[in-house]
């Protein structure tokens, strides 16, 4: 009987694939798995051979997913969850107690995460959570926080990282503003429109960089330092703003038919030393499930 490519697969190579995808380098993946670098390299090559596709692009700085690897990622995570549920539960049972410090962006905290924590805190009355939204000042290596939800993937450190969603962005304006202006098409003709931008200290934001390219030297009519102020300014009819879909739609703003191409991956980051902590794990799992449930809302 002729064997198929499925017969060549070793299911214990799936954790190796996930570790490299999350950590970005063989050495970091090896540390996470407590394996040698050569073993990790051999297993990922074996998996690629069994599948008949390259899952990663190899660079001097690390590994990045190919299109085929990115397509496989969610299925590998499903397999990971299934295998975790297959194992006997030898961990302590009953309510979790202790304190967890979470760092995340204010828009995700207020609009998505905090409402989902209410039933968790009822379920575990001795659990307390501290939410820090000044993400720029938080360093997980110093253990300023136990876990974080970030828009950028950490490139180094003793961290466990997993992608838990995508934050979609679009160009939005109020219905009153759009009714008073010439329709905007995908030709990006901004001559007859006003824009709300970011202050000089936030030029590293993808939204700010997109707007700078689009305006071609033009100046926004108004700049702010927070997303909430951007939403308020757009709602007041001051101009157009680049906003997360869920925030703009919650505010009743209208999307323009332009694809910006600057959607953010959402990363859940936990210090490796704390990944086995039950108090941290129960919060991390609830956040991951919450973001998964809200995926269509967040992606837009």
C-alpha positions, 0 to 999 in steps of 0.5 A: 500500500502506497503511503501518503504524506500524512503518514510521514508526519510526527505530531510531536513536531507541531509544538516545535513549529509553534515554538519557532513561530512564536519565538522567531529563532531556533535558540529561543524555541529550544529554550522554550521546549527544553530541547537542543537547537539541533533537535529543534532544527531537525524536527522542523525540517522533518515536519516541512519534509512530511508536509512537502512545503517550507513553513519558514523563511530563514534569515540571519536574524531568525525565522518568519512564517511563509504563507503556507506556514501562516495558513497552518498556524491556527490549525497547529494551535487547535491541535495544541489545545486539543492535546492539552485537553487530552492530558489528565488534569493533575493541576490543583482544582478550585478557585484561583487566588493571587494577584495578576498584573496585566499590561495592555492598550487602553482601547483593548482594555476598555472595549474588549478585555475588562467586560470579559474579566467580570465573570472570571472574578466572580468565579475566582473571588480571591483573584485580583487583577491590576490593569496597566494601560501605559504599555510603553513603560512596562518591561516584562523582562523586569517583571513589571507585569505578569503578562501583556497584550501587545501590538508588536511582537517581542523580539527577544527575552525569556518570554512565551508569545502567542498570536491571539488575534488581529486588530484591523484599522480603517479610515473613518469619518462622521456621516455629517462630515462625509455628506459635506465633502466630495466622495473619497475613492480608492485613488487616495485623492485627499485634496478636498479632505481634512485629517486627524493625525498623531503628535510628533512623539507618536510617529512610530505608529503605523497609523501615523506613518500611513497618514504621513505617506498619504498626505505627501507633506500635507499637515493634519488639521488636528493632532492628538495623543490618544485614540479616544481623542481621535474618535471624539474628533472624528465624531465631531466632524473635524476630519477623517481618522485612521481608527480601529474598526471596532472603536470607530463602529462603536462610535457610529462612524462611517468607513471609507472604501479604502484598504490601508494594509496596516492591520496589527497582529495581537500578541499575548506575552507571558514571562516564561517563569510565570507560564506555569503559574495557575493565577497567570494561566487562568487570566491569560486563557480568558484573555485569549478566548475573549480575543478569539470570540471577538475576532470578527469585531476586531478584524472588521 
